[in-house]
Amino acid sequence: MDFIQKGFTGKNNTWKYLLTMVLVFIGIQFASIPLVITAFFQVDEDLDKFKKGAESSFMDIGMNSSLFLFLMIFTFMIGLLALFLCVKYIHKKKFISIITSRVKIDWKRVFYAFVLWGSISIVFIFIGMYLSPEDYTWNFKPIPFFTLLFVSFAFLPFQTSFEELVFRGYLMQGFGTLVKNRWFPLLITSLIFGLMHGMNPEVEKLGYIVMVFYIGTGLLYGITTLMDEGTELALGLHASNNIVAAFIVTTDWMVFRTDALYIDTSEPSAGAEMFIGIFILYPLLLFVFSKKYGWTNWKNKLSGKVEISVIDEE
């Protein structure tokens, strides 16, 4: 039984998928209450300082960046919990079935993808710094930085895992078992993944061209999942991408404004590096994975039919 076919296990009426997504959404909204309350009191405190003539501006109003990051991640942690409960009690299936087709999670795959993409990302970041050193300001502050480092490594994987297990796990299988093919779930989950990021401040600053990056990244994770028969590599890639982005370089217009090592002060633009990543690095990454894990039969795994296969998990 391959990864898409795992979707046939358990109870999979369409209404169960709709109910699950509604409950997950409600869980995320409920979990955002601490973030909203904290932000409300922080803004009120900073407004008082502003009114009293302290050195502040409306751009400075906001909570500690690591606290904000944790509270935002907390919403995804509750979303992941809600997804787990729905898969177990509404779909009556094992949660691992939306993670991998293997008997157990292959953590070596997760860590390999994490280290590989993290290393590549760091190299390209420092190449950018070498080529345009005037655009980067050293921002190291020991306590804020190490707090950020802890929050990033300890909690950011919950956010990235939630997104992967919703899109490349739960919905990939759901659409696959519905339409009985592989190309449609690959494309639709990548499109939804991209559109989900449409409200990010990066889109406002860089324009809708940046959606090519988000959708392209969704395709990378989706292709990796289908070819490898599990989400392990995608989990590692996504976690590595967000963690590196959080603690090495920050800007004042990114969705994650953190106490990173450097601040990028350059004028935001969708430059060549974005297209290099999508059209050169991503294919090379897939090539490396294919050689390491012996991927074959690309056409069938990415666009072939899905045969109905049911195994009782009880």
C-alpha positions in Angstrom: 0.0 0.0 0.0 1.5 3.3 -1.1 1.1 6.7 0.6 -2.0 7.8 -1.3 -3.6 4.5 -0.8 -3.2 4.9 2.9 -6.0 7.4 2.6 -8.5 4.5 2.0 -8.0 3.2 5.5 -10.5 4.2 8.2 -13.7 6.2 7.6 -13.3 8.7 4.8 -16.7 10.2 3.9 -16.4 13.7 2.3 -18.2 15.2 5.3 -15.6 13.9 7.6 -12.9 15.8 5.8 -15.0 19.0 5.8 -15.7 18.5 9.5 -12.1 17.9 10.3 -10.9 21.1 8.5 -13.6 23.1 10.3 -12.6 21.7 13.7 -8.9 22.3 13.0 -9.7 25.9 12.0 -11.7 26.4 15.2 -8.8 25.0 17.2 -6.4 27.4 15.7 -8.7 30.4 16.3 -9.2 29.3 19.9 -5.5 28.9 20.4 -4.9 32.5 19.0 -6.6 34.0 22.1 -3.4 34.2 24.2 -1.7 35.9 21.2 -4.5 38.4 20.8 -4.7 39.2 24.6 -1.0 39.6 24.9 -0.8 41.9 21.8 -3.7 44.0 23.2 -2.0 44.7 26.5 1.4 45.2 24.9 0.0 47.7 22.4 -1.9 49.5 25.2 1.4 49.7 27.2 3.4 51.0 24.3 0.7 53.6 23.4 1.0 55.0 27.0 4.8 55.3 26.5 4.2 57.0 23.1 1.7 59.5 24.7 4.2 60.3 27.5 6.8 61.3 24.9 9.1 58.3 25.2 11.4 57.5 22.3 8.9 55.4 20.4 6.8 55.4 17.3 3.8 53.5 16.1 6.3 51.2 14.2 7.8 50.2 17.5 4.5 49.1 19.1 4.6 45.3 19.5 5.6 42.5 21.9 8.8 40.7 22.3 9.6 39.0 19.0 10.4 35.6 20.5 7.2 35.7 22.6 5.2 36.6 19.5 6.9 33.8 17.6 6.0 31.3 20.3 2.4 32.4 20.7 2.0 32.2 16.9 3.5 28.7 16.9 1.2 27.7 19.7 -1.8 28.2 17.4 -0.3 25.6 15.1 0.5 23.3 18.0 -3.2 23.2 18.9 -4.1 22.9 15.2 -1.8 19.8 15.0 -3.5 18.4 18.2 -6.9 18.9 16.6 -5.8 17.2 13.4 -4.5 14.2 15.5 -7.8 13.9 17.4 -9.9 14.2 14.2 -7.8 11.6 12.3 -8.0 9.2 15.3 -11.7 9.6 16.3 -13.5 10.9 13.2 -11.6 9.0 10.5 -10.9 6.0 12.8 -7.3 5.6 11.5 -3.8 5.7 12.9 -2.2 9.2 12.7 1.0 7.7 11.2 -1.0 6.9 8.1 -1.0 10.5 7.1 2.7 10.8 7.8 4.2 7.9 6.0 3.4 4.6 4.2 6.2 3.0 6.3 5.6 1.0 9.4 7.2 3.7 11.4 8.5 7.2 10.8 12.0 7.3 9.2 13.7 9.9 11.3 16.9 9.5 9.3 15.1 10.9 6.3 13.8 13.9 8.3 17.2 14.8 9.6 19.0 14.2 6.3 16.6 16.7 4.5 16.9 19.1 7.4 20.7 19.2 7.4 21.0 19.2 3.6 18.6 22.1 3.0 19.8 24.0 6.0 23.4 23.8 4.8 22.4 24.9 1.3 20.3 27.8 2.7 23.1 29.0 5.0 25.7 28.9 2.1 23.4 31.0 -0.1 22.7 33.5 2.7 26.3 34.1 3.3 27.0 34.4 -0.5 24.4 37.2 -0.5 26.1 38.9 2.4 29.5 38.6 0.7 28.2 40.1 -2.6 26.2 42.9 -0.8 27.7 43.5 2.7 26.2 47.0 2.8 22.7 45.5 3.0 23.3 43.6 6.2 23.6 44.9 9.8 25.0 42.8 12.6 22.2 42.3 15.2 23.6 39.8 17.7 22.2 40.3 21.2 23.0 37.3 23.4 19.8 36.8 25.5 17.3 37.6 22.7 19.2 35.6 20.2 19.6 32.4 22.3 15.9 32.7 23.3 15.1 32.9 19.6 17.3 29.9 19.0 15.5 27.8 21.6 12.1 28.8 20.4 13.0 28.1 16.8 14.5 24.6 17.3 12.0 23.5 20.0 8.8 24.9 18.6 9.0 25.9 15.0 8.9 22.2 13.8 5.3 22.1 15.2 4.3 24.9 12.8 6.0 23.3 9.8 4.8 19.8 10.7 1.2 21.0 10.9 1.4 22.5 7.5 3.0 19.4 6.0 0.6 17.0 7.6 -2.4 19.0 6.5 -1.3 19.6 2.9 1.1 16.8 2.0 -0.5 14.3 4.3 -4.2 14.7 5.1 -5.4 16.6 2.1 -3.0 14.9 -0.4 -4.6 11.6 0.6 -8.1 13.0 0.8 -8.0 14.4 -2.8 -6.2 11.4 -4.1 -8.8 8.9 -2.8 -11.6 11.2 -4.1 -10.4 11.7 -7.7 -8.4 8.4 -7.9 -5.3 10.0 -9.4 -2.1 11.6 -8.2 -1.6 14.7 -10.3 -4.7 16.5 -9.1 -3.9 16.3 -5.3 -0.3 17.3 -6.1 -1.4 20.4 -7.9 -4.4 21.4 -5.8 -2.5 21.1 -2.4 0.4 23.1 -3.8 -2.0 25.8 -5.0 -3.9 26.0 -1.7 -0.5 26.0 0.1 0.6 29.0 -1.9 -2.7 30.8 -1.6 -2.6 30.3 2.2 0.6 32.4 2.3 -1.1 35.1 0.2 -1.8 37.2 3.3 1.9 37.3 4.3 3.5 40.7 4.4 6.1 39.4 1.9 3.4 39.4 -0.8 2.5 43.0 -0.1 6.2 44.0 -0.3 7.3 41.9 -3.3 4.1 41.6 -5.2 2.1 38.6 -6.3 5.1 37.3 -8.2 6.3 35.8 -4.9 3.3 33.4 -5.1 5.4 31.6 -7.7 7.8 30.8 -4.9 5.2 29.6 -2.4 3.4 27.4 -5.0 6.7 26.2 -6.3 7.8 25.3 -2.8 4.5 23.4 -2.3 5.2 21.5 -5.5 8.7 20.6 -4.2 7.2 19.2 -0.9 4.4 17.5 -2.8 6.7 15.8 -5.4 9.0 14.7 -2.6 6.1 13.2 -0.6 4.7 11.3 -3.6 8.1 10.0 -4.8 9.3 9.0 -1.4 5.9 7.5 -0.2 5.9 9.7 2.9 6.2 13.2 4.3 9.5 12.6 6.1 11.7 14.5 3.6 9.2 17.3 3.3 9.0 17.6 7.1 12.8 18.0 7.2 12.9 20.5 4.4 10.1 22.7 5.7 11.5 22.8 9.3 15.0 23.6 8.1 13.7 26.4 5.8 11.8 28.2 8.5 14.3 27.7 11.3 17.2 29.1 9.2 15.0 32.0 8.1 14.2 32.8 11.7 17.6 33.0 13.3 20.1 34.1 10.7 18.5 37.1 8.8 15.4 39.1 9.5 13.8 42.2 8.0 11.1 44.6 9.1 8.7 43.3 6.4 8.9 39.5 6.9 6.2 37.5 8.6 8.9 36.4 11.1 10.5 39.6 12.5 13.0 38.1 14.9 16.1 38.8 16.9 18.2 37.2 14.2 22.0 37.5 13.8 21.6 40.0 10.9 19.0 42.5 9.7 18.6 42.8 5.9 18.1 46.6 5.2 18.0 46.3 1.4 15.0 47.4 -0.6 12.7 44.3 -0.9 12.4 42.8 -4.4 11.7 39.5 -6.0 15.2 39.0 -7.4 17.0 36.3 -9.3 17.7 34.3 -6.1 14.0 33.3 -5.9 14.0 31.9 -9.4 17.4 30.2 -8.9 15.9 28.4 -5.9 12.8 27.2 -7.7 14.2 26.3 -11.1 17.7 25.2 -10.2 18.1 24.3 -6.6 14.7 22.5 -6.2 15.3 20.2 -9.3 18.9 19.5 -8.0 17.5 18.7 -4.6 15.0 16.2 -6.2 17.9 14.7 -8.1 19.9 14.2 -5.0 17.0 12.6 -3.2 16.2 10.3 -6.2 19.8 9.0 -6.3 20.0 8.5 -2.5 16.6 6.8 -2.1 16.4 5.1 -5.5 13.3 6.8 -6.8 11.9 5.3 -10.1 8.7 5.3 -12.1 8.2 9.1 -11.8 5.4 9.3 -14.2 3.2 6.8 -12.4 4.0 8.2 -8.9 3.2 11.8 -9.9 0.3 11.4 -12.3 -0.8 7.7 -12.3 -4.1 6.3 -11.2 -4.8 5.5 -7.6 -6.1 1.9 -7.1 -8.5 1.4 -4.2 -6.8 -0.6 -1.5 -8.2 -1.0 2.0 -6.5 -2.6 5.0 -8.2 -2.8 8.4 -5.9 -1.0 10.8 -7.6 -2.3 13.9 
